[in-house]
């Protein structure tokens, strides 16, 4: 599916909400996507794309992450099957919609024409706002958004997608009940 379509089905279907903190769930508008997907790797594909910068990744990278060591042609075939299953899971009538996942110039894009909200991104923005402002209210607002640990595939495999072994955010929560965040350690300056 490399062609463009003039009808914006994804945006018309509502916002895609992906929850990765404290467990995985997906909603399209107000419709909850059932937890049982035909292929387990189709869920993993949606999770990986939700975490990837711009919610997109090169298909060869995705194939390598999902099926390491598999022949590239076989991995590419598997990726197309998984994309079809994910499209079907995200569609309201369970028929596959090319607008849910699009392959454009070898890049797989999650929900390219519609609004996409990832809870980890919303939390990261709120936490960054709290770190910048230092206001107790901002920390409280961010803490309310923290629903649990971020879904982890494996830091080694996720690194291939994002270029980093950490989530896109530049902080990590210490615990679900803690209001403390810390920034990655910067190299200390030599004392004069």
N, C-alpha and C positions, 0 to 999 in steps of 0.2 A: 504494500500500500504506500507507494511513494507519491501518488498524485494528490493534488489539492482539491478540496471540495468547496463549493461556494456556499453550501448550507452549513450554518454553524449549529450543529446538533448538540454538541457538548455544552455550549453556553446556554442554549435553550433548555437543557435538561437540569440546570441548576449548578450551584457551586459544588465542587468535589472537596469533601472534608476528609483528611487522612489523619488518624490519631496513631501516634507512635510512642507516646509517653504512657507507661503503665499498661501497655497492651496495644494490640493492633485492631483498629476498626475503621470502616469506611462508610461515609454517607454521601449520597448525591442529592443535593437539596435537603429535603426532610426525609428522604427515603434511605433507610438503613440497608446497606448491602449485606446480604446474609453471610455469616461467618464461614460457611462451607463453600469452598471454591473447587472447581473440578480438578485443577492442578495446584498443588502446594507451591510450586515455583512461580505461579502467576501472582500469588500474594507477595512472594519475595521480590518479584520484579517491581511491583507497585511500591513496596517499601524502599527498595534501592533508589528508584526514581524520585520518590518523595524526599529522600535525603540528599540526592545529587544536586549540585549547583544548577539552578535554572530548571530543575526537575527534568533533566535530560542527560543522556549518556550515549556514547558511541555503541553501536550494536555489537562490535567485536569485543569491546571491553565488558559489556553485559554478559555476552556468551562466555567469555573467559572467567568471569566471576562466578556465574551460575554453574558452569560445567568445566572446571579446571581440568586440564589434561585431555579433554575430549577433542577429537579431530575437529578442526574449525568448521568444516562443512556440516558435520553432524550437530555441532553446537548451534550453528546458525539455523538449522532446521528446527531444533528444539526451541530456540528463541521465538521463532514464528508461531509455533504451536502454543507456547506460553502466552505470547501476546494475544493470540486469538482467545484463549481461555480468560485472560484478564479483561479484554474488551467485553466479552460475554457477561462476566460477573458484574461489571460496572454499568452495563446497559439496563434500562428499566424493564424492558420486555424480554431480557435474557438472550436477545439476538445480538451478535457482535456489532459494535459501532466503531468504525475506524477513527472516529473523533475522540474516543477515550484515550487511546494510545496511537500515536502517529509515528511512522518511520519516514523521516525526511532527510535525504542526503546522508544516509547511514546513521542518523541520529534518532534514537527513540525518545519521544517526548510524551510526558504524562499530561493529559488534559490540556492540549496546546491552545485551544480556542476558548476555553471557559475559565472561570475563576477557580483557583485552587488554594485551599487553606490547609497547612500542615501544622498540627498543634505544637510540634517542636520549634517551628519557626516563630509562631506567635509567642511562645514562652521565651525564646531567645531574644526577641525584640523587647519584650517587657523586662527581662532581666538586664539587658544592656541599658535600657532607660533607667532602671533602678541604680545600676552601677554609676551611670553618668550623674544622676541627680543626687543620689545619696539619701533621698527622701524615704522615710519609713513607709509612707503610703504606697510608693512605687514598689518597694520590696514586698509589701503585703499583696499587692495586685499580682506581681510575678509569682509569688508563692502559691496563690490560689490557682494559677494556671498549670502548676507542676503536678502532673497526675501520676508520676512514677518514673522509673528508669527508662531511658531511651532504648528502643529496640536496637539490638546489636546483631549484625550478621557475623562479622569477624573483622577486627581492625585491619587485618592484612588485605582482605578482599575489598573492604570499604575504601581503603586507601587508593586502590586502583581507580575508583570512581571519582573521588573528591580531591585526590592529591594530598590528603591529610588523614591521619589516623583518628582524629577527633571529629565530632559533629561540626557543622559549619559554624556554630556559635563559638565564641572565644572564651567560654566559661564552662564550668561543669558543676552541676549541683552536687553537694556532698551527701545529701540524703533527702528522702521524701519529706521528712519532718523538720529539716533544717532550713533556716533562712539565710545560710551563708553560701556565698559563691566565691570562687577564687579565680583569679586570672592566671593563665599559664606563666610560669616563671620566666622572667627576663634575665639575661645574663647580668650579673652584678658588675658595677663599674669598679675598677681598681681604685683603692683609696690612695690619695696623694700624700 
